[in-house]
Amino acid sequence: MLGNIYRRSQALPEAVAVNNFPGRYPTEDWQAYYWDVIESGGLTRRQVKVQLPLGFSRVSLPVTMGQAGCIHAVRRWGLACRTSLLEAIPFDPAAHLSPEATDDEVMGLMYGATWFDLPGYFIIASDEHPFCLYDPAGVLKGAYVNWCTYLGALTYLYTDGDVSGSFLGLFRENPSLYQQALDEIQAAWQAAAT
């Protein structure tokens, strides 16, 4: 689950709900809406149910667009929610593990309860394509925009990982130059496909 921020997701492409420990503890259903760059370089809108520990919505505050809120990070592989919020529920990992559990197993459960591989080839999150997370009542609790732009994902994929950059600054500071660079990488991508 943990590892390189550019690793591929291990989630099944057709998954409609994600839960790393189904049935181990009570959960609540959140909705994640996000953008995914598919293998052919196209852009796809996705939605998946994220099953967080029961009570997570109670300790997560509402946000407006662009505020990370309960989201720690978005990466190519998926979503990492703020594990620290488990303390406010409270969520006792020891209650869901054997008495002989190691510290690594405890930490693995805490991360597994809040970090999720999501369906997708390269998940992005930027001002142009925000990653939005809604609690069970439909309240926006996370709107992450600080990961990777469409240009960043296409460039990474086109160069086989030799160029890794978010291009967030370019999008925010010079949108017309960003669009020009995006047009050029899309043209290069299409030329390589033929």
N, C-alpha and C positions, 0 to 999 in steps of 0.2 A: 504494500500500500504506500509506504513512504518511498523516498528516493528522488531521482532526478526530476526536476520540474518539467522537463521536456519528454519524459517517458510516455509511452502509449498507455491509454486507459485499458484496464482489464475488465471493464463492464461489458456485459453482453450488448451488442448493438441494438437489440430489440427490447431491452429492459424498459419497463414502465415505472418501476419502483426500485430503489436501492436501499439496502440495509445489510451491513456487514455481519450482523449477528441476529438473524431473524429468530424471534421467539425467546431470546435470552432475557430481555427486559421490556417493559411497556414503552411504546413509541407513540408519536403523533406524526401525522402526514403533512409535510410541507411541500410546496410546489416550486421547482426551479425552472426558470425560463432563461435560455441562453442560446448563443450562436456557436456553430461548429463549422470549421473548414474541413470539408470532406476530401478524400484522397485525390479526387480529380481537380481540386482547387476551388470548387464551388462553395457557396455559403449556404448553410441550412439552419433554420430556426428549430430549436428543440425544446421539449418540455419533459420533465421527469419528476416523479414523486420521491422525495427524500424523507426517510423515516428517522427522525431524531428522537432522542430520549424524551419521554413524557415530562412536561414542565419546561422544556427549552423555550417555548414561545412565551411563557410567563416572565422569564428573565431576560428576554431579548427586546430591546426598545425599537419602536417604529423609526424608520428613516425616510429621507427623501432621496431622489435619484442622485447617485454619485457618492452616497455615504455607505461605507462598508458594513456598518452595523455588526451583526453577529457573524459576518464572513471574515475569516482570517486571511484567506487567499483563494484565488482561482488559478489553476494551472492547466497545462495541456490535458492532463488526465482527469481533472475534475475539480471538486470543491472541498475546501477545508474550512469548517466552521470553528469558532473560538472554543477550544476545549476548556478554557478557564470558566466558561459559563456553567459547566457541569457542577462546579462547587456551589453555585447559588441555587440549584434545584432542590435539595442536594442529590447527587448521583454517587452512590457508593459502589465503586467497581468491585470491591471485595465481596459484596453480596451476590455478584454474578460470576464469581470464579471459585475454584476449589481452594480450600484452606492452605494448600501447599503452593499457591501461585507465586511466581517470582515477580520482582519489580518490573521486569520487561513485559510480563504478561499483563500486569495491571496497566502499564502505560499503553500497551497494545490495544487493550479494551477501550481506554479513554479516547485514543486517537481513532480507533475503529468506529466508535459511537458518533464521531463528529466529522470525520474525513471520509470522502466518498469518491471512488472512481465513477464517472458518469458515462453514459453512452456518447460516443463521439470520437472522431479521429484527431482533431486539434481544437480544443475549446478555447475561445477567445473571450476577452472582457475589456472593453474600452469605452470611452465616451460615446463612440459611434455605435457600439454593440455591447451594451451593459449586460452583466449577469445579474438577474433579479431573483431573489428568494423571498417567498411569501409564506407566512405562518398558516396554520390550519384555518384561521378566521379570514384569510385573504389579505392580511395586513403586510405591507412591504417591510421586511426586517433586515434586508441586505441588498445593496445595489452596488456591486463591485465593478470598478472601471479602471483598475490599475494593473492589469496583467499584460495582455498582448493585443495589438490591433490586427485587423485583417491583413494589412501589409506585412506586419511582423511574422504572422503565421505563414503566409505565402512565401516570403523570403526564406524563412527557415526550411520549409519543405523543398523549395526550388534548389537550394544550395546543399541539400542533404545534411543540414545542421551546421554547416560551416559559418553561416551568419545568423546569429541569434540576437535580436533586438526587438524591443516592444514597439518602437516608433510612436509612442504616446506623446512625447515632446513635439515631434514633427506635426502630428495631427492637431495638437492644441495650439502650437505657435504659428504654424503656416499651413492651414488646411489645403490651400491650392497646390502647394508643393507636395504635400502628402498625396493628394489625388493624382498628380502627375506621376509620382513614383509608383502608386498603385496601378495606374494604367500601364506603365512600362513593365512591371513584373507580371501583370496579367497577360500582356502580349507575349512576353517571353515564355510564360507557362503554356499558352496556347500553341506557340510555335514548336515547343518541345514535344507537345502531345501529338503533332501531326507528322 
